[in-house]
Amino acid sequence: MTDAFLQDAPPASDHITDYDRRHLKTYLRLLDAAADDADWREVAEIVLGLDPSADPDGCRRIHAAHLERARWMTHSGYKDLLIGRDIH
């Protein structure tokens, strides 16, 4: 589970945000789980600290939103980290 507060979805931005920085470890864990074809419910519970049995649709949306942002980081967001851009 992440130590940082988990929103329903990461903030939408074309650059890395403070939220992204706080959740880098979570994003990596989500990417690893996706690469292993892990069941989203298990990932939501273990990585995101959610209870999919209580709100399956909500948990699935939260998982999908964060996985999408994690994938964005691998395609675009990492560039801000590499150049040290401090965008908020």
C-alpha positions in Angstrom: 0.0 0.0 0.0 1.2 3.5 -0.7 2.1 5.8 2.1 0.9 8.9 0.1 -2.8 9.8 0.0 -4.5 8.0 -3.0 -6.9 10.0 -5.1 -9.5 8.5 -7.3 -7.4 9.5 -10.3 -4.0 11.2 -10.6 -4.2 14.8 -11.6 -4.2 15.3 -15.4 -1.1 17.1 -16.6 1.3 17.0 -19.5 4.1 17.1 -17.0 5.0 15.2 -13.8 3.1 16.5 -10.8 3.9 16.4 -7.1 1.3 13.6 -6.9 3.2 11.6 -9.5 6.4 12.1 -7.5 4.8 10.9 -4.3 3.5 7.8 -6.1 6.5 6.8 -8.2 6.9 3.6 -6.2 3.2 2.8 -6.6 3.4 3.3 -10.3 6.4 1.0 -10.5 4.5 -1.7 -8.6 1.5 -1.3 -10.8 3.6 -1.7 -13.9 5.3 -4.8 -12.5 2.0 -6.3 -11.6 0.6 -5.6 -15.1 3.7 -7.2 -16.7 3.0 -10.3 -14.6 -0.7 -10.3 -15.6 -1.7 -10.0 -12.0 -5.4 -9.8 -11.3 -6.4 -6.1 -10.9 -8.4 -6.9 -7.7 -5.3 -8.4 -6.0 -3.2 -5.4 -7.1 -5.8 -2.9 -5.9 -5.8 -4.5 -2.5 -2.1 -5.0 -2.1 -0.6 -2.1 -3.9 -3.3 0.5 -3.6 -4.8 -0.5 -0.2 -8.3 -0.7 -1.6 -11.1 -3.2 -0.9 -12.4 -4.4 -4.2 -15.1 -6.6 -2.6 -16.7 -3.4 -1.1 -16.6 -1.3 -4.3 -15.5 -3.3 -7.3 -16.4 -0.7 -9.9 -14.8 2.1 -8.0 -11.7 0.1 -7.2 -11.4 -0.9 -10.8 -11.6 2.7 -12.0 -8.9 3.8 -9.4 -6.6 1.0 -10.5 -7.1 1.7 -14.2 -6.5 5.4 -13.7 -3.3 4.9 -11.8 -2.0 2.2 -14.2 -2.7 4.6 -17.1 -0.7 7.3 -15.4 2.1 4.9 -14.7 2.2 3.9 -18.3 2.2 7.6 -19.3 5.3 8.0 -17.0 7.1 5.4 -19.0 6.4 7.2 -22.3 6.5 10.9 -21.4 6.7 11.7 -17.8 10.1 10.2 -17.2 11.6 13.0 -19.3 10.7 15.6 -16.6 12.6 13.4 -14.1 15.6 13.1 -16.4 16.0 16.8 -17.0 15.2 17.7 -13.4 12.2 19.8 -14.4 10.3 21.0 -11.4 6.8 21.3 -12.8 3.8 21.3 -10.4 
